[in-house]
C-alpha cells in the first residue's frame, strides 16, 4: 500500500468519525430540546377535525392546532417549576344567540406530559378529565372538599333558571322575588366558602393549588385582608406564581392609597392623540374610570359634567377613562353623552392593574402635586360638588 493511499484512507476515516459525531450531537441536542418541552395531548369525543386553541393564564391564545378525529397535541416550553392554570378553548362551541356554552377546559402545566379527555354533549364540553398534573388533581380535591362549594353547585342550576326567567322570560314581581331568594342563598354560601378557603391555609400552607384558589377568590380584597392571609402561606412557596402575583397586587394596592403619589399612564383620546396623566400636573385631577355598559357610570355623568362646568376655570380637570372593549361602542356613547372634558380609551385595561379597581365607576381625585386625595368616597352623586368646592 502506497503512502498516498494510506493518507486518503485516514482522511476518509476522520470524515466518517466527524460526520457520526455531528449526527450524534444533533440527536442529543434534539433530545435536550424535547426534554425542555411539555406535551399536552387530548382526545375529545365529538370534536372531529375542528380547531383547538391553547390559552395562557389570562385566557390569551398561545397556539392553535387542528384536531384529527377528535385528537390534538400541543408541544411547548413552560416553566413547570412555577405552575399556573392555563387551558384550551374550542371555538366551534362559541356562545351563540346570547346563550352560554361550556367551551373551555382548565388545568395546571406542572409536568412534561399532560393528558385530557372529554366529550362534546349538546354543544358543551363535558366529562373533562385531566391526568399527569398533580396540582390540577389537588385543585379539584380542594374544591370538592369545601362544604359550601358542594352546596353552591346544588343551587347553581336553580339560580340560573331564576335569572333567565326574570331577565329573559318575564320580569314579573313573582320572578323577581324568586331571583332575590336564590341570590341571597348564593351570597350566603359564597361567604361560607370564602371562610372554608381561609381556614384551609394553615394545614396546607405549601399548597400551590390552594394558593391558586386563594388568588382567584381574593385578589381584589383590601390590603389588610391580603397581608393577614398571605402571611399564613409558607415562605417556601413565596416565589410560586400565584403568591408572587398576590404580593405584586398588594404592593400596587398600597401604592394607590390616599397620600401616595399617583401612577402615570398614557392612553389615546377620542382623536387618537396620546395623552398622559402627567400632562395635567398643577391641577386638581378627577379620574373617572368607567364603561358604556355600566349603568351606574352613566348615572354619574350628569354630576361630573355639572361639577366640571362649575370648577374648570378654578383648576379642576376631569379625565374620563373608558375600558370599553370596542372603540366604536365607546365613541357612540361619547357622541350621546357629549362629555366636555378629556376622554381616554383604555383598550388593554392597563389602568385596572395600575389603580387596582374591579368595580365601576371608580373615581380617584389627585392633588396639583400628584398626590392621591380621595378614592370614591365623597366623589359620587351630590357629594362630588361639595368635595370639590371644599378644595377649590
C-alpha positions in Angstrom: 0.0 0.0 0.0 1.4 3.4 -1.0 1.9 6.3 1.4 -0.7 8.3 -0.7 -3.3 5.5 -0.3 -2.8 5.4 3.5 -3.3 9.2 3.8 -6.6 9.0 1.7 -7.9 6.2 4.0 -7.1 8.1 7.1 -8.9 11.2 5.8 -12.0 9.1 4.9 -12.0 7.6 8.4 -11.7 11.1 10.1 -14.5 12.3 7.9 -16.8 9.4 8.9 -16.0 9.9 12.6 -16.7 13.7 12.3 -20.0 13.0 10.5 -21.1 10.5 13.1 -20.1 12.8 15.9 -22.1 15.7 14.4 -25.0 13.4 13.8 -24.9 12.2 17.4 -24.6 15.9 18.7 -27.7 16.9 16.6 -29.6 13.9 18.1 -28.5 14.8 21.6 -29.4 18.5 21.1 -32.8 17.5 19.8 -33.4 15.2 22.8 -32.4 18.1 25.1 -34.8 20.4 23.4 -37.6 17.9 23.7 -36.8 17.3 27.4 -37.3 21.0 28.0 -40.8 21.0 26.4 -44.2 19.8 27.7 -46.6 17.7 25.8 -50.3 18.5 26.1 -52.4 15.8 24.4 -56.1 15.4 24.3 -59.0 13.3 22.9 -62.4 14.8 22.9 -65.3 12.8 21.6 -67.3 14.8 19.1 -64.5 17.3 18.3 -63.8 15.9 14.9 -61.3 17.9 12.9 -62.0 21.2 14.4 -59.7 23.8 15.8 -58.3 23.8 19.4 -56.7 26.9 21.0 -54.1 26.7 23.8 -54.5 29.6 26.2 -52.3 31.2 28.8 -53.3 32.1 32.3 -55.1 35.3 31.1 -57.1 33.3 28.5 -55.0 34.8 25.7 -54.2 32.4 22.8 -50.7 30.8 22.7 -51.1 28.3 19.9 -53.7 26.8 17.6 -53.9 23.3 16.2 -56.3 21.3 14.1 -57.6 18.1 15.7 -57.6 14.8 13.8 -60.6 12.6 14.6 -61.0 14.3 18.0 -57.3 14.1 18.9 -55.0 17.1 19.3 -51.5 17.7 20.6 -49.5 20.8 21.7 -45.8 20.8 22.4 -44.5 23.9 24.2 -41.9 25.0 26.7 -43.3 26.2 30.0 -41.7 26.8 33.4 -43.2 23.9 35.3 -41.4 24.9 38.5 -44.0 27.7 38.8 -47.2 26.1 37.6 -50.2 28.2 36.8 -53.7 27.5 35.5 -54.0 27.5 31.7 -56.3 25.7 29.3 -57.8 25.0 26.0 -60.6 26.7 24.1 -62.9 25.2 21.4 -64.0 28.0 19.0 -66.7 25.7 17.5 -68.6 26.0 20.8 -68.5 29.8 20.8 -71.5 31.4 22.5 -74.5 31.7 20.2 -77.7 33.8 20.3 -76.8 35.0 23.8 -76.6 31.5 25.2 -73.6 30.4 27.3 -71.5 27.5 26.1 -69.0 25.5 28.1 -66.2 25.8 25.6 -63.0 25.8 27.8 -61.2 23.3 30.0 -58.5 24.4 32.5 -55.5 22.7 34.0 -52.1 23.4 35.5 -49.0 22.6 33.4 -46.7 21.1 36.1 -45.3 18.1 34.4 -43.9 17.2 31.0 -46.9 15.1 29.9 -50.5 16.4 30.4 -53.3 14.3 29.1 -57.0 15.2 28.8 -60.2 13.6 27.7 -63.7 15.0 27.3 -66.9 14.8 25.3 -69.0 17.4 23.5 -72.6 17.0 24.6 -75.4 19.4 23.4 -72.7 21.9 22.2 -70.9 21.9 25.6 -67.6 20.5 26.6 -68.4 17.9 29.3 -66.8 15.0 31.2 -63.4 16.6 31.2 -60.7 14.6 32.9 -57.0 15.7 33.3 -54.2 13.3 34.1 -50.5 13.8 34.6 -50.9 17.0 36.6 -50.6 16.6 40.4 -51.5 20.3 41.0 -54.7 20.0 38.9 -55.8 16.9 40.8 -55.1 18.6 44.2 -57.0 21.7 43.0 -60.1 19.7 42.3 -59.8 17.8 45.6 -59.8 21.1 47.4 -62.8 22.4 45.6 -64.7 19.2 46.3 -63.8 19.3 50.0 -65.2 22.7 50.8 -68.7 22.1 52.2 -70.1 25.4 50.9 -68.8 24.6 47.4 -70.9 21.4 47.3 -74.0 23.3 48.3 -73.3 26.1 45.8 -73.2 23.5 43.0 -76.6 22.2 44.1 -78.1 25.7 43.8 -76.2 26.8 40.7 -78.8 25.4 38.2 -81.9 26.6 40.0 -80.3 30.1 40.4 -79.5 30.2 36.7 -83.1 29.3 35.9 -84.4 32.0 38.1 -82.1 34.5 36.5 -83.2 33.6 33.0 -86.9 33.6 34.0 -86.7 37.1 35.2 -84.3 38.6 32.7 -85.3 36.8 29.5 -88.8 35.3 30.0 -90.9 37.6 32.1 -89.7 40.4 34.5 -92.7 39.8 36.8 -92.8 40.5 40.6 -93.0 36.8 41.3 -89.9 36.0 39.2 -88.0 38.9 40.8 -88.8 37.6 44.3 -87.7 34.1 43.3 -84.4 35.5 41.9 -83.8 37.5 45.1 -84.4 34.5 47.2 -81.8 32.3 45.4 -79.4 35.3 45.1 -79.5 35.6 48.9 -78.7 31.9 49.3 -75.8 32.1 46.8 -74.4 35.1 48.6 -74.6 33.4 52.0 -72.9 30.2 50.7 -70.2 32.2 49.0 -69.3 33.9 52.3 -69.1 30.4 53.9 -67.0 29.1 51.0 -64.6 32.0 51.4 -64.2 31.1 55.1 -63.6 27.5 54.1 -60.7 28.6 51.9 -59.1 30.8 54.6 -59.5 28.0 57.2 -57.7 25.5 55.0 -54.4 27.6 54.7 -52.6 26.7 58.0 -52.7 23.0 57.4 -51.9 23.4 53.6 -49.5 26.3 53.7 -47.3 24.9 50.9 -50.1 24.0 48.5 -49.8 25.6 45.1 -53.3 24.5 44.3 -54.7 26.3 47.4 -52.7 29.4 46.6 -54.4 29.5 43.2 -57.8 29.1 44.8 -57.0 31.9 47.2 -55.8 34.1 44.3 -58.9 33.6 42.2 -61.3 34.3 45.1 -59.5 37.1 47.0 -57.1 39.1 44.7 -59.5 42.0 44.8 -59.6 42.1 48.6 -58.3 45.0 50.7 -54.7 45.4 51.9 -55.4 44.3 55.5 -57.1 41.0 54.4 -54.3 40.2 51.9 -51.5 40.9 54.4 -53.1 38.8 57.1 -53.8 35.8 55.0 -50.7 35.8 52.8 -48.6 35.6 56.0 -50.3 32.2 56.6 -48.7 30.6 53.5 -45.2 29.1 53.8 -42.2 31.1 52.8 -41.2 28.1 50.8 -43.8 29.0 48.1 -43.2 32.8 48.2 -41.8 32.7 44.7 -44.5 30.5 43.3 -46.7 32.1 40.6 -49.9 32.9 42.5 -48.2 34.0 45.8 -45.8 36.2 43.9 -48.7 37.8 41.9 -50.6 38.4 45.1 -47.6 40.2 46.6 -47.4 42.3 43.5 -51.1 43.1 43.8 -50.6 44.0 47.5 -47.7 46.4 46.6 -49.9 48.0 43.9 -52.8 48.4 46.3 -50.5 50.1 48.8 -49.2 52.4 46.1 -52.6 53.8 45.2 -53.9 54.6 48.7 -54.6 58.1 49.9 -51.5 60.1 50.3 -49.5 58.2 47.8 -48.1 59.7 44.5 -50.3 58.9 41.5 -49.2 56.4 38.9 -48.8 57.9 35.5 -50.3 56.3 32.3 -50.6 57.2 28.6 -53.7 56.5 26.5 -55.3 57.7 23.3 -58.1 60.3 23.4 -61.1 60.4 21.1 -58.9 62.0 18.3 -56.3 59.2 18.6 -53.9 61.6 20.3 -51.7 60.3 23.1 -52.5 61.9 26.4 -50.6 61.3 29.7 -52.0 61.8 33.2 -48.8 63.8 34.0 -49.9 66.3 31.3 -52.3 67.8 33.9 -49.8 68.3 36.8 -50.6 71.5 38.6 -54.3 70.9 38.6 -56.8 69.0 40.7 -57.5 65.9 38.5 -60.6 63.8 38.9 -60.1 60.4 37.1 -63.4 58.7 36.2 -62.8 55.0 35.3 -66.0 53.8 33.5 -67.5 51.9 30.6 -70.5 52.4 28.3 -72.2 49.2 29.6 -72.0 50.3 33.2 -75.4 51.8 34.3 -74.1 53.4 37.5 -71.3 55.0 35.4 -73.7 56.6 33.0 -75.8 57.8 36.0 -72.8 59.7 37.3 -72.1 61.6 34.1 -74.5 64.5 34.8 -72.8 65.1 38.1 -69.4 65.1 36.5 -70.5 67.5 33.8 -72.1 69.8 36.3 -69.1 69.8 38.5 -66.7 70.3 35.6 -68.6 73.3 34.3 -68.6 75.0 37.7 -64.9 74.4 38.6 -63.0 74.0 35.3 -61.8 77.7 35.5 -60.7 77.2 39.1 -58.1 74.4 38.4 -60.2 71.3 38.0 -59.6 68.8 35.2 -61.7 65.7 34.7 -60.1 62.7 32.8 -62.6 60.1 31.7 -61.0 56.7 31.1 -63.2 54.1 29.4 -62.4 50.4 29.5 -64.9 49.5 26.7 -63.8 46.6 24.6 -64.8 48.2 21.3 -63.7 51.6 20.2 -66.9 52.2 18.2 -69.1 51.5 21.2 -67.1 54.0 23.3 -67.3 56.7 20.6 -71.1 56.2 20.2 -71.5 56.8 23.9 -69.3 59.9 23.8 -71.5 61.3 21.0 -74.6 60.6 23.0 -73.3 62.0 26.3 -71.3 64.9 24.9 -68.6 64.9 27.5 -66.9 68.3 27.7 -63.7 67.1 29.4 -60.7 64.8 28.5 -61.8 61.4 27.1 -59.4 58.5 27.0 -59.8 54.8 25.9 -58.0 52.0 27.8 -58.3 49.2 25.4 -55.8 47.0 27.2 -57.2 47.8 30.6 -53.8 48.7 31.9 -55.3 51.2 34.4 -57.3 48.3 36.1 -54.0 46.9 37.3 -52.3 50.2 38.0 -55.2 51.6 40.1 -56.4 48.2 41.4 -60.1 48.6 40.7 -62.6 45.8 39.9 -65.9 47.7 40.1 -67.2 50.7 38.1 -67.4 53.6 38.3 -64.0 54.0 40.1 -63.2 57.7 40.8 -59.9 59.0 42.0 -59.1 62.6 43.0 -55.5 63.8 42.6 -53.9 67.0 44.0 -51.9 69.5 41.9 -48.8 67.9 43.3 -49.8 64.5 42.1 -50.9 63.0 45.4 -54.0 60.8 45.7 -56.5 62.8 47.9 -59.6 60.6 47.7 -60.8 57.3 46.2 -64.6 57.0 45.6 -65.6 58.3 49.0 -67.3 61.7 48.5 -66.8 61.6 44.8 -70.2 60.4 43.6 -73.7 62.0 43.4 -74.3 65.3 45.2 -71.2 64.7 47.3 -68.9 65.3 44.4 -69.6 69.0 44.0 -69.4 69.5 47.8 -66.0 67.8 47.9 -64.5 69.8 45.0 -65.9 73.0 46.4 -64.2 72.4 49.8 -60.9 72.1 47.9 -61.2 74.9 45.4 
